[in-house]
């Protein structure tokens, strides 16, 4: 129970502060600490992170920290990609899924560490930006649907590197996209789990979601007081350490 409480709160804090990182923690906790089957854990992760993100979206929306144009151009294609990626999970071995997850975490960490400057404020409305968000949304959706995660660790770098949004707006926008992607991804995984005769643990989902929401809302209320560059560095360090841990555990 202690693992569940601490893990759920930590997941929520990551989402509230960084707009990402929740599912990066959720899948390893469910698999390595609670012993859930990999594919079931990926489906549960989508439900947990989606519910926590929904609470964060309400909070960020009240503060006006969500760019809905970016949500539309990134989120809708990402939803389609996520559902397709979840269906692909039927034929991909769980060990391969976990290894891909670890590699993607390391890649995202490198991208975030490499980018040191803050972009100028933008409105997310240019044609070039829309095309970027649409294509990136499909790709991120497919990849994260395959490994059963919300994908904030890819969404945040994409929004930071490819838009004019500042970090606090990126966090809110990422949460909205994660919420939408998690809904379609979870629906896709329910079909996958039925085909492999695995079941969702609804009690775990409920407990993680409630505790994670508390952590997310608490962290979200102080996120604007923390330096934006510090947030990105924190995010990159989390990705680097967890990515290494996942790859090593799956390869060895």
C-alpha positions in Angstrom: 0.0 0.0 0.0 2.9 2.4 0.8 4.2 1.9 -2.8 0.8 2.7 -4.2 0.4 5.9 -2.1 3.9 7.2 -2.8 3.9 6.2 -6.5 0.4 7.8 -7.1 1.3 11.0 -5.5 4.7 11.2 -7.4 2.9 10.6 -10.7 0.5 13.4 -9.9 3.3 15.8 -8.9 5.1 15.1 -12.2 2.0 15.9 -14.2 1.2 19.0 -12.2 4.7 20.5 -12.4 5.8 19.3 -15.9 2.6 18.4 -17.8 4.2 15.0 -18.4 6.1 12.2 -16.8 3.1 10.6 -15.1 2.9 7.5 -17.3 6.6 7.2 -17.4 6.4 6.4 -13.7 3.1 4.6 -13.8 4.1 1.7 -16.1 7.3 0.8 -14.3 5.6 1.0 -10.9 2.7 -1.2 -12.0 5.1 -3.7 -13.7 8.2 -3.8 -11.5 6.8 -3.0 -8.1 3.2 -4.3 -8.1 3.7 -7.2 -10.5 1.0 -6.4 -13.0 1.4 -8.0 -16.5 3.0 -5.5 -18.9 0.1 -5.1 -21.3 -2.5 -4.8 -18.5 -0.2 -2.2 -16.8 -0.1 -0.2 -20.0 -3.9 -0.1 -20.2 -4.2 0.8 -16.6 -1.6 3.5 -17.0 -3.6 5.2 -19.7 -6.7 5.3 -17.5 -4.8 6.6 -14.5 -2.9 9.3 -16.3 -6.0 10.3 -18.3 -8.0 10.8 -15.1 -5.3 12.8 -13.4 -4.7 14.9 -16.5 -8.4 15.7 -16.6 -8.3 17.2 -13.2 -5.2 19.2 -14.2 -6.9 20.5 -17.3 -9.7 22.0 -15.2 -7.2 23.8 -13.1 -5.1 25.0 -16.1 -8.2 26.1 -18.0 -9.3 28.3 -15.2 -5.8 30.0 -15.3 -5.9 30.4 -19.1 -2.8 28.2 -19.5 -4.1 26.0 -22.3 -3.6 26.8 -26.0 -6.6 25.1 -27.6 -5.4 25.6 -31.1 -2.4 23.5 -30.4 -4.6 21.0 -28.6 -6.8 20.7 -31.7 -4.0 20.4 -34.2 -1.9 18.0 -32.1 -4.5 16.2 -30.0 -7.0 15.0 -32.7 -4.3 13.4 -34.9 -2.7 12.0 -31.7 -6.0 10.4 -30.7 -6.2 8.6 -34.0 -2.5 7.5 -33.8 -2.9 6.3 -30.2 -5.8 4.0 -31.0 -3.9 2.6 -34.0 -0.8 2.1 -31.8 -2.8 0.3 -29.2 -4.1 -2.1 -31.7 -0.6 -2.8 -32.9 0.2 -3.8 -29.3 -1.7 -7.1 -30.0 1.2 -8.5 -32.0 4.2 -6.8 -30.4 5.9 -8.6 -27.4 5.7 -6.9 -24.1 9.5 -6.9 -23.6 9.8 -5.0 -26.9 7.2 -2.5 -25.8 9.1 -1.8 -22.6 12.4 -1.5 -24.4 10.9 1.0 -26.8 9.5 3.0 -23.9 13.0 3.2 -22.3 14.7 4.3 -25.6 12.1 7.0 -26.2 12.6 8.3 -22.7 16.3 8.7 -23.3 15.7 10.4 -26.7 13.3 12.9 -25.1 15.8 13.6 -22.3 18.5 14.4 -24.9 16.2 16.8 -26.8 15.2 18.6 -23.6 18.8 18.9 -22.3 20.0 20.1 -25.7 17.5 22.9 -25.8 18.6 25.6 -23.4 16.9 28.8 -24.5 13.2 29.6 -24.0 11.2 30.3 -27.2 9.4 33.5 -27.7 5.7 33.7 -26.9 3.5 32.6 -29.9 -0.1 31.9 -30.6 0.2 28.5 -32.2 -1.7 29.5 -35.3 0.7 29.6 -38.2 0.3 27.2 -41.1 3.8 25.8 -40.7 3.1 25.2 -37.0 -0.2 23.5 -37.7 1.4 21.1 -40.2 4.1 20.3 -37.6 1.7 19.6 -34.9 -0.5 17.5 -37.1 2.3 15.2 -38.2 3.9 15.1 -34.8 0.6 14.3 -33.2 0.1 11.2 -35.4 3.6 10.0 -34.8 3.5 10.6 -31.0 0.0 9.1 -30.8 1.0 5.9 -32.6 4.2 5.4 -30.6 2.7 6.2 -27.2 -0.4 4.1 -28.0 2.0 1.1 -28.7 3.6 1.4 -25.3 0.5 2.4 -23.4 1.4 5.8 -22.0 0.0 9.3 -22.1 3.1 10.6 -24.0 3.7 13.8 -22.2 7.5 13.1 -22.3 7.2 13.4 -26.1 4.4 16.0 -26.3 6.3 18.5 -24.1 9.5 18.5 -26.1 7.5 18.7 -29.4 5.6 21.8 -28.1 8.7 23.4 -26.6 10.8 22.8 -29.7 8.2 23.4 -32.4 6.0 26.2 -31.0 6.3 29.6 -29.5 4.6 28.6 -26.3 6.2 29.2 -23.0 6.7 26.3 -20.5 3.6 27.0 -18.3 1.4 27.1 -21.4 3.1 24.0 -22.7 2.2 22.2 -19.4 -1.5 23.0 -19.7 -1.7 22.2 -23.4 0.2 18.9 -22.8 -2.3 17.9 -20.1 -5.2 18.5 -22.4 -3.6 16.4 -25.2 -2.8 13.6 -22.7 -6.4 13.5 -21.5 -7.7 13.1 -25.1 -5.1 10.6 -26.1 -5.6 8.5 -22.9 -9.3 8.2 -23.6 -8.8 6.6 -27.0 -5.8 4.7 -26.0 -7.6 3.1 -23.0 -10.5 2.1 -25.3 -8.0 0.5 -27.7 -6.2 -1.4 -24.9 -9.5 -2.8 -23.5 -9.8 -4.6 -26.9 -6.2 -5.7 -26.8 -6.4 -7.1 -23.3 -9.5 -9.0 -24.1 -7.7 -10.7 -27.0 -4.7 -11.8 -24.7 -7.0 -12.7 -21.8 -5.7 -10.1 -19.4 -7.9 -7.9 -17.1 -7.8 -4.4 -15.8 -7.5 -3.9 -12.1 -10.1 -1.2 -11.5 -9.3 -0.8 -7.8 -5.7 0.1 -8.6 -6.8 2.6 -11.3 -9.2 4.3 -8.8 -6.7 4.5 -6.0 -3.9 5.8 -8.2 -6.2 8.3 -9.9 -7.5 9.8 -6.6 -4.1 10.1 -5.0 -2.5 11.3 -8.2 -5.1 14.0 -8.6 -4.3 15.3 -5.2 -0.6 15.5 -6.1 -1.3 17.0 -9.4 -3.5 19.8 -8.2 -1.2 20.6 -5.3 1.9 20.8 -7.6 0.0 22.6 -10.3 -0.9 25.4 -7.9 2.8 26.2 -7.3 4.1 25.4 -10.9 4.0 29.1 -11.9 6.3 30.0 -9.1 9.1 27.7 -10.3 11.6 28.8 -13.0 10.7 27.5 -16.4 14.3 26.4 -17.3 14.5 24.5 -13.9 11.3 22.7 -14.8 12.8 21.5 -18.1 16.0 20.4 -16.5 14.0 18.5 -13.8 12.0 16.8 -16.6 15.1 15.8 -18.5 16.9 14.3 -15.5 13.8 12.2 -14.6 13.6 10.9 -18.2 17.3 10.1 -18.3 17.4 8.1 -15.0 14.2 6.2 -15.6 15.0 5.6 -19.3 18.3 4.0 -18.3 16.6 1.9 -15.6 13.9 0.6 -18.0 16.4 -0.3 -20.8 18.8 -2.0 -18.4 16.1 -4.1 -16.8 14.7 -5.3 -20.1 18.0 -6.0 -21.8 19.8 -7.7 -19.0 
